[in-house]
Structure formats: structure tokens, C-alpha cells
Amino acid sequence: MEIGVTEVRDNLAEIINRVAYGGERVVLRRRRKGVVAVVSMEDLRLLESLEDQADVKAALKARKEKGAVPLAKIKARLEMK
């Protein structure tokens, strides 16, 4: 479902219900261009999980790169225990 930003004020309760209980995703448009989406908490958790997985993958890749410094060495340099 797509709806203009100006229409949201009159239909906010309906939009919330359609997203929360109907599982719909609603795109809010401004000047015929999508600017934001309203998604369910379930969809948000899924998106965050995917982001976390991508972050872990990137971190593991970075650890393998040449010139990586072990954490113990950084802690010693910063005089941390």
C-alpha cells in the first residue's frame, strides 16, 4: 500500500492497524516519491537481524585482512587490562 504523506494524518490509526495486524507494509510518498515505510515489528526485527549478520560477515572479513592488529596488542598499547 502506498499513501501520500498528507493523507497520513487522517488515516494514521488505520495504517497502524493494517501494518500491525494485517502484516502490510505501507510506503509514505511525498511528491509521488517514496520517502519512508511503515513496517511491522516482526519485519523490523528481521531487517535488524539481516543487518547484524552483514556486520558479522564484514567483521570476520576485516579480521583476515593483512595488517590486522590483535585485540591484546591494542589493549596493551592503551594500557588496558
N, C-alpha and C positions, 0 to 999 in steps of 0.2 A: 504494500500500500504506500502511496506517496501522497503527501498533503502539503499545501503551502504553509509557510511559517505563520502568516497572518491568520490562517484558519485554526491554528493550534489552540489559541485562546478559547475559542468557542467549543472545541471538541477534545480538550485535554483528558477529561475523565474517560471518554470513550476510547481514546488512543491508548491510555494506560491499561484499560481492561482488555483491549484486543491484543496487546503485547503480553501482558502478564498471564492472562487466562487462555488466550487463543493461540499463543505462540507466534503471532505475526511479527514481522519486522516492519517498522514504519520509517520511511525516509522523509525528512522535512526538507522542503525546497524553498529556495529564495531566488527569485528571478529565474525560475524554471531550472535551477541547478541544485542538485542535492548538496546540502551543507552539513547535515547531521542525521544520524539514525538512532531510533529508539529500539532497543532490543531487550529481550527478557534477561533476567539474572542468570538463567541457565546458559544462554548464548554468551553472555559476558564472561562467565566462568570458563567456558570453552575457549574463547578468544584469549583470555589471560593464560590459560594452560598452554595453548599453542605458542604464545609469546615466550613463556618460561622455557619451553622445550627448545625454541630457537636460540634463546640466550645461553642455555647449557651447551648446545651444539657449538656455538661460536666461541664460548669459553674453552671448551675442550680443544678446539682447533687452535686457538691462540696459545694454549699451553704447549702445543707441539712445535710452535714456530721457533726458529733459531733465535737465540738471544734472550730467551725467556729466563727470568730470574726466579729461583725458588723462594717460596714464602719465608723460609727460615733465614735466608740471606737478607731479605728486606727487613724482617723483624730485627735482626742483629744490627743492621745499618741504622735503624731508627731507635735502637736500644730498647726494644720492646721484649717482653717475656713471652 
